[in-house]
C-alpha cells in the first residue's frame, strides 16, 4: 500500500544527512568512552589486592570515580557529551521529519 502524502523524494537528502550525523556522533561518543575505559586502572596497587573484597570494591569505586572526573579525561568526556547530544538530536530530527512529512521513498 502506497500513500501519496508519503512519497517525498526531496526528503532523501535531509534524512541521509541526519543518518550521517547520527553515525558520526555515535562513533565519536563510542571512541571517547572506549579511551576512558581503556586508560582507567581497574586493579589498583598490589597492596589493595590483599584487602578484603568490600574494602577493595570501595577503593576501586573511589579510584574509578576520581579517574573518570580527572582533568586528563576532560576532552574525552566533552567529546562523549557532544556525541550523545548530536546522536539524540539527529535521531529526533529524522523522527520529526518522517512523522510530519512521511517516508521519503
C-alpha atoms as one frame of an Amber mdcrd trajectory, in Angstrom:
protein
   0.000   0.000   0.000   1.472   3.319  -1.030   0.368   6.662   0.377   0.591
   9.715  -1.833   1.441  12.032   1.058   4.437   9.861   1.948   6.014   9.915
  -1.493   8.583  12.668  -0.843  11.798  12.121  -2.777  13.034  15.589  -1.793
  13.423  14.330   1.796  16.131  11.826   0.878  18.899  14.399   1.354  17.850
  15.621   4.847  17.274  12.068   6.098  20.658  10.995   4.709  22.327  13.981
   6.394  20.653  13.072   9.701  21.860   9.499   9.320  25.441  10.619   8.632
  25.424  12.916  11.684  23.912  10.107  13.752  26.616   7.609  12.760  29.497
  10.057  13.226  28.303  11.284  16.614  27.716   7.734  17.833  31.232   6.787
  16.699  32.721   9.816  18.483  30.903   9.009  21.729  31.849   5.334  21.497
  35.537   6.017  20.824  35.805   8.562  23.640  34.130   6.202  26.115  36.440
   3.432  24.952  39.513   5.609  25.544  38.326   6.365  29.072  37.702   2.691
  29.824  40.994   1.507  28.362  43.090   4.100  30.195  41.488   3.538  33.613
  43.264   1.493  36.273  40.748  -1.093  37.486  43.014  -3.158  39.710  44.978
  -0.673  41.793  48.229  -1.402  43.590  49.406  -4.762  44.914  48.630  -3.649
  48.467  44.991  -3.050  47.511  44.677  -6.576  46.119  45.415  -8.131  49.527
  42.485  -6.389  51.229  39.044  -7.939  51.816  36.638  -7.689  48.882  34.425
  -4.990  50.434  37.334  -2.665  51.055  38.818  -3.447  47.647  35.497  -2.648
  45.982  35.160   0.632  47.868  38.664   1.732  46.931  38.132   0.668  43.311
  34.907   2.663  43.052  36.563   5.726  44.587  39.527   5.371  42.212  37.262
   4.942  39.158  35.195   7.981  40.131  38.335  10.055  40.653  39.814   8.828
  37.354  36.670   9.479  35.353  36.339  13.044  36.596  40.055  13.832  36.473
  41.337  16.592  34.161  43.103  14.097  31.875  39.727  12.799  30.649  38.146
  16.235  30.276  38.384  16.246  26.473  37.103  12.688  26.188  34.139  13.490
  28.432  33.356  16.584  26.390  33.540  14.660  23.106  31.333  11.952  24.586
  28.759  14.523  25.736  28.680  16.269  22.357  28.470  12.908  20.607  25.458
  11.849  22.656  23.787  15.233  22.139  24.442  15.038  18.385  23.173  11.465
  18.246  19.943  12.283  20.064  19.347  15.475  18.063  19.939  13.766  14.712
  17.628  10.917  15.666  14.976  13.374  16.865  15.170  15.488  13.700  14.926
  12.383  11.489  11.977  11.126  13.523  10.307  14.532  13.294  10.813  14.749
   9.521   9.460  11.255   8.957   6.484  11.733  11.276   5.464  15.092   9.806
   6.259  14.699   6.115   6.167  10.935   5.706   8.715   8.441   4.495  10.974
   9.809   1.749  10.655   6.741  -0.511
